[in-house]
């Protein structure tokens, strides 16, 4: 039986157990980032809230996944501590919607910031469900290495 491990706003979480599912609930403009390796039993996730950390603030560590420019390198470091080489890593991302008709482009900015960091660090995106105007919740199944997306008032998507 699978066990759900929620990843809250600005959090980073690592799992080495294939029976665990990392979950990010209620994504609007935020982006969930998952790093995994096809042949390794580890997955790491971050719940990115904003694209870029303030230059004047080094961060207190209480929300290490809050900013895309900090979260992605941290996920790579977490996977390295779990024994997963950077060259084996793959990414799955979801979120970044323009919800409630806001004119703010924060969702798109979050998507682009996450993509930019992954590209800069050489991590290919293999699974993706981003943008749109509806919120979503996502579950990464560590055993199947599959991202399940549940969109509000729409059919589920299994990538």
Secondary structure as the mmCIF struct_conf table of DSSP 4:
data_model
#
loop_
_struct_conf.conf_type_id
_struct_conf.id
_struct_conf.beg_label_comp_id
_struct_conf.beg_label_asym_id
_struct_conf.beg_label_seq_id
_struct_conf.end_label_comp_id
_struct_conf.end_label_asym_id
_struct_conf.end_label_seq_id
STRN STRN1 UNK A 3 UNK A 6
TURN_TY1_P TURN_TY1_P1 UNK A 9 UNK A 10
STRN STRN2 UNK A 12 UNK A 15
TURN_TY1_P TURN_TY1_P2 UNK A 18 UNK A 19
STRN STRN3 UNK A 20 UNK A 27
BEND BEND1 UNK A 28 UNK A 29
STRN STRN4 UNK A 31 UNK A 37
TURN_TY1_P TURN_TY1_P3 UNK A 38 UNK A 39
BEND BEND2 UNK A 40 UNK A 41
STRN STRN5 UNK A 43 UNK A 48
STRN STRN6 UNK A 50 UNK A 50
BEND BEND3 UNK A 51 UNK A 52
TURN_TY1_P TURN_TY1_P4 UNK A 55 UNK A 56
BEND BEND4 UNK A 61 UNK A 61
TURN_TY1_P TURN_TY1_P5 UNK A 62 UNK A 65
BEND BEND5 UNK A 66 UNK A 66
STRN STRN7 UNK A 67 UNK A 67
HELX_RH_AL_P HELX_RH_AL_P1 UNK A 68 UNK A 81
TURN_TY1_P TURN_TY1_P6 UNK A 82 UNK A 83
HELX_RH_3T_P HELX_RH_3T_P1 UNK A 86 UNK A 88
STRN STRN8 UNK A 89 UNK A 95
HELX_RH_3T_P HELX_RH_3T_P2 UNK A 99 UNK A 101
HELX_RH_AL_P HELX_RH_AL_P2 UNK A 106 UNK A 120
TURN_TY1_P TURN_TY1_P7 UNK A 121 UNK A 122
STRN STRN9 UNK A 124 UNK A 130
BEND BEND6 UNK A 132 UNK A 134
STRN STRN10 UNK A 136 UNK A 141
TURN_TY1_P TURN_TY1_P8 UNK A 142 UNK A 145
STRN STRN11 UNK A 146 UNK A 151
TURN_TY1_P TURN_TY1_P9 UNK A 152 UNK A 153
BEND BEND7 UNK A 154 UNK A 154
STRN STRN12 UNK A 157 UNK A 158
#
